[in-house]
Amino acid sequence: WNQNAITVAGGHEQGSRSNLLKYPYDLFIDNRNDLYVADRSNHRIQKWSMGAKEAQTVAGGNREGSSANQLWYPSSIY
């Protein structure tokens, strides 16, 4: 880990753009150092790869719901 971190999400306002979060709830770092965030009120899981300036939505992001491409307030990741 580098002690000189940079902010890649948040620190601005809430929102749904790829560099904003709305009530992030949990995070997970995989063995490739990709960071995953449960973006609760945007109903999505966001992924930041090492050095990325913006996140990629890897689950949900299509409003709340019960369809295969929707999440309902995700609260944890593993």
C-alpha positions as CSV (number, residue, x, y, z in Angstrom):
1,W,0.0,0.0,0.0
2,N,1.1,3.5,-0.8
3,Q,0.8,6.0,2.0
4,N,0.2,8.8,-0.5
5,A,-3.4,8.0,-1.5
6,I,-5.6,9.9,-3.9
7,T,-9.4,10.3,-3.8
8,V,-11.0,8.5,-6.8
9,A,-14.6,8.7,-5.6
10,G,-16.5,10.9,-3.3
11,G,-15.1,14.1,-1.8
12,H,-17.4,16.0,-4.2
13,E,-21.1,15.7,-4.1
14,Q,-23.4,12.7,-4.2
15,G,-24.4,11.4,-7.6
16,S,-24.6,8.6,-10.1
17,R,-21.7,9.5,-12.4
18,S,-18.9,7.0,-12.4
19,N,-16.7,9.1,-10.1
20,L,-19.5,9.7,-7.6
21,L,-21.2,7.6,-4.9
22,K,-24.4,7.8,-3.0
23,Y,-24.3,6.2,0.4
24,P,-21.4,3.7,-0.2
25,Y,-21.9,0.8,2.2
26,D,-19.2,-1.8,1.9
27,L,-16.0,-2.4,0.0
28,F,-13.8,-5.3,-1.1
29,I,-10.3,-5.6,-2.5
30,D,-9.6,-8.6,-4.6
31,N,-6.2,-10.3,-5.2
32,R,-5.5,-8.0,-8.2
33,N,-6.0,-5.0,-6.0
34,D,-9.3,-4.1,-7.7
35,L,-11.5,-2.2,-5.4
36,Y,-15.3,-2.9,-5.3
37,V,-17.8,-0.6,-3.6
38,A,-21.5,-1.3,-2.8
39,D,-23.0,2.0,-3.9
40,R,-26.1,1.5,-2.0
41,S,-28.5,4.3,-3.1
42,N,-27.3,4.1,-6.7
43,H,-28.2,0.3,-6.6
44,R,-25.0,-0.8,-8.1
45,I,-21.5,-2.3,-7.5
46,Q,-18.7,-0.1,-8.7
47,K,-15.2,-1.4,-9.5
48,W,-12.0,0.6,-9.6
49,S,-8.9,-1.0,-11.1
50,M,-5.5,0.1,-10.0
51,G,-4.8,3.6,-11.4
52,A,-8.3,4.1,-12.7
53,K,-9.8,7.6,-12.7
54,E,-13.4,6.4,-12.9
55,A,-15.3,3.3,-11.9
56,Q,-16.9,0.6,-13.9
57,T,-20.4,-0.6,-13.0
58,V,-20.1,-4.4,-12.7
59,A,-23.6,-5.1,-11.2
60,G,-26.8,-3.2,-11.1
61,G,-26.9,0.4,-12.1
62,N,-30.4,0.1,-13.7
63,R,-32.4,1.6,-10.9
64,E,-33.7,-0.5,-8.0
65,G,-35.5,-3.7,-8.8
66,S,-35.6,-7.5,-8.9
67,S,-34.6,-8.1,-12.5
68,A,-31.3,-9.8,-13.3
69,N,-29.7,-6.5,-14.2
70,Q,-30.9,-4.7,-11.1
71,L,-30.0,-4.5,-7.4
72,W,-32.0,-3.3,-4.4
73,Y,-29.8,-1.3,-1.9
74,P,-26.7,-3.6,-2.0
75,S,-25.1,-3.6,1.4
76,S,-22.1,-6.0,1.2
77,I,-19.7,-7.5,-1.2
78,Y,-17.5,-10.6,-1.2
